[in-house]
């Protein structure tokens, strides 16, 4: 995600300084959890896996990954990154595309990762983590870990201020102009991706799916604020040619575990739920002390 350190939310403190302690704590807990789940001895220097294959969950076709997504393999060496989550979540569906259902759309025949979404504005186009496409429609999925809690608005080039879109995408342009009013949801990044998807896929229904990671029992004000902003963006773009949907990754995996997904997909979803099942310490307790008590 592109970030701009000068961005501020109107009438608020700078978003980048909103929750640094919480973001740091969650990232630390996630890295510890992944080491426990995958195996501490499988990690090398700088917190990366010595072999990227160790970051794969059951159900991923390694040969398919090597053939079609060679450039993305290195991302798996950092299992805490968004692309590793995207690959591990959706690659188990390879060979079972007929059963994949996202945002009410089905009949997918192809999965792409790290897809470019040109918007018509000069410069580097926005990227979307996953594109599921078929004759019945297209769903682009964005994956976020905990970075939304310390949101710094995406860089906004001058071209977006004069960007002309069709009437069916005007709501997204409106959100783009109000990006600074959102504290947790990077609506600028989402709007750019939505505009790009709308330009690429013009003859099929298009949906944008926002997937995010939350800790268990995420009742803190920041998580509620994030969901509230997501609900607002969904409502604002409901009539657009590219509509928005959103849910936590744990909700997605839970549905796959209890639904009619293939056994390999259910197994991988269950493993992902376990691997990324971070629990926040009770208020007032340090991470170190709380973890030590849990081990005892």
N, C-alpha and C positions, 0 to 999 in steps of 0.2 A: 504494500500500500504506500503510495506517495504521501509524504507528510510535510506540513508547513509549520515550522515552529512559531511563526508569527500569528497564526490563526487564533482567534478568540471567539467565544460565544457572547453575543450581545447581552450586556448587563450582568455577565458572570465573570468569575475568575477564569484565567486561561485553562482550557480543557486539558492541556498537557500536564498541568499541575494538580488535576482533580484528585486522583487516587494513586499516586506513585507507590505507596506502601502496599496497597492491596494488589496491584498488578505484580509487583515484585514477589509478594508472598505467594500468589497463585502460580506464577511461573516456576518458582522454586519447588512448590509442592508437586506440580505437574512433572517436572524433571525427575524428582525423587520417585514419584509413582511409576514413571516409565522405566526407570532403572530397576525397580523392584519387579515389575511385570515382565520385562524383556530379559533381564539379567545384567547385573552390574558389570560382570566380567566381559560382556560383549561391547562395552563402550570403550573407545580409545580417548585420545586427547581432544580437548576443546568440546567435550560433551557429545561427540559424534560417535555413531556406531562404527566399529572397525569394518564391518561388512554391511552394506545397505540392505542385503537380503534379510538380515536379522530383524529389520523393522517391519517386515511384511506379516500380515495376519493370514490365517488359514483361508483358502479359497482364492488366493491371487495366483493367476497363471503367470509364472515367472517368465516363461518363454515369450508369451504375448507382450509382457511388459518390456522385455529386452528388444523385441522386434519393432514395436510401435511407439514406445515411449522412452527410448534410450536416453534422451537428454534430461529426463526427469528422475532418473534413478538416484542421482546424488542427493535429491531432496529427502529421500527415505532415510538417509543417514542421520537426519535430525527429526526424529519422530514427533517432536513437539511443534513442528511447523505446519502451517495450514495445508500445504500441498501434500504432505505425508498423510494427513487426515483425509484429504480428498481422494487420493489414490487408494488408500486402504478401505475407504467406505464404498467406493464405486467399482473398483476393478473386480471384486468377487462377482459382480453381475455380468461380466463378460461370459458369453455363452448362454446366458439366461435373460437376455434383453426383453423377451416377450413378457416376462413377469414384472418388470420394473414399472412402477407407477409413481409419478412425481407431480405434485400440484394438480391432480386430477387428470393428468395426461399420461397416456400409455402408448404402446406400439413403437417404442424406440428401437432403432436398428444400429445406432452408432454412438460411441462415447468418445469425446475428445477432452484433453486436459490442457490447461494453461492456454486457452484459446484467445486470440486477439479479437478485439471488438472495435474496429475503426469507427469514429464518430463523425468524420468529416472535418475535424479540427486538426491542424498540422501538429506534428510532434508524435511522441510515443503513444500508441493507442492503449486504452485500458485493457487489462487481461481479466478473463473470467476463469475460475479454477476448473469448472466442469461444464461441458455442453453435451446434453443428451438430446439426440435428434432422431426424428422419425417422420413418417408421412402425416401423422396426426398432430404434430406439434413439436416445439422445441422448448427445452428448459435449460437455462443457464444457472449454475449454482455457484455462489460465492461462499467461501468458508472462512470463518474468523475464529481465532483462539481466544485470548483474553485481551487482545490489543484494543478492543473497543472501549475498555474501561479507562484507558489513558489516551483517548482520541485526540489526535491533532488533525485538523481538516486537510483533505487532499489538496494538492496544488491545483489552482484554477488558472489556466492560461487565458489570455485575453480573448482568444477565439470563441470561448464558450459564452461570453457576454453578448455576442452578436450571432450566435448559432441559430439558424432557422430550421425548424422541424415541422412536420405535419401536425394538423390539429390533434390527432390521436396521441401525440407525445408531449403536448404542451404542459401537462401536469408535471412531468419529469423536469422540464426546463424551469418550471416554477420552484420545484424543490431545490434544484441546483442553485438558484439565486438566493435561497434561504438557508444554505448549508450551515452557516455560522450559528444559526439558532439551535442546532442540534448538538447536544453534549456528548452523546455516546454513539449514535448511529452515523456512520460516514455516508450521508445521503449523496454527497458529491460523487464519491466513487461509484455508488449504486446507480446514480442517474447516468453517469457516463457509460457504464456497462449496458444499462437498459437502452440508451439511445443507440449504442453500437449494435446490440442484438436486433433492434428494430430496423436498422439499415441493412443488416445482412440477410435476415429472414423476413421476407415481405409477403410471402404467400401462405404462411402457416401461423397458427396461434403461437405466441411466444410468452413464456413465463420466466420471471427472475426469482430464484429461490435463494434466500439468505439463511445460511446455516451457521450456528455459533455454538461455542463451547461454554458451558456453565458448570460450576462446581455443584456437588450435591447439596440440597437444602439451600439453594441460592435465594435467600429471602432478604438479603441486604438491599438497601435503598438503590444502590447503583445498578443492580440487575433489574429491579423493577423499573427504573428509569429507562434503561436500555429497551426493555420490552414495550414500554409505553411509547417510546419514540418509533419503534418498529411498527406498532399498531397504527400510529398516526400516518406514517409513510405508506402503509398498505392501503389505508382508507383514502388517502389523497390521490393515489394512482389507480384506484379500482376501475376506472373507466378507460384506462389507457390501452393502447395497442399492445404494450408490454406490461403485464400486471405483475405485482410483487406478492410473494408469499414468504413466510419465515417461520423457523422453528429451531429449537436447540438440536444439536447432534444427538444428544441422549434420547430425545423424543423420537427422532428418525430411527435410530438403532433399535429402540424398544418396539416400534411398529414392525420392523423387519423381523424381530425375534418372535413375535406372537402371531404374525400374519402368515400368508401362504408362500412366503419366499422360499427358494430352494434351500436345502439343508446346509450347503456350503455358505450361503449368504447369512443364514441364521447363526451359524457358528462364528463367522467373522464379526457379525454385529454384536454378539455376546462378548467376544474377546475385546472388541473396541470399547464396549461399555465398562468392562473390568479395567482395561488398560488406562482409560482416561477418567476413571471415577475418582476425582479429587474431592476431598472433603475439607471445608474451611474449619480452622480451629475455632472454638467458642470465643466470643468477644473477650478481650483482655488477656488471652493466653498467647504466649509466644509460640512460633512454629516449632522451634527446637524442643521446648519442654513438652508441648502437646504430643509431638511425634514420639518422643521418648516414652511417655506414659502409654501411648497406644501399643508400642512394641512390647512393653511389659505386660 
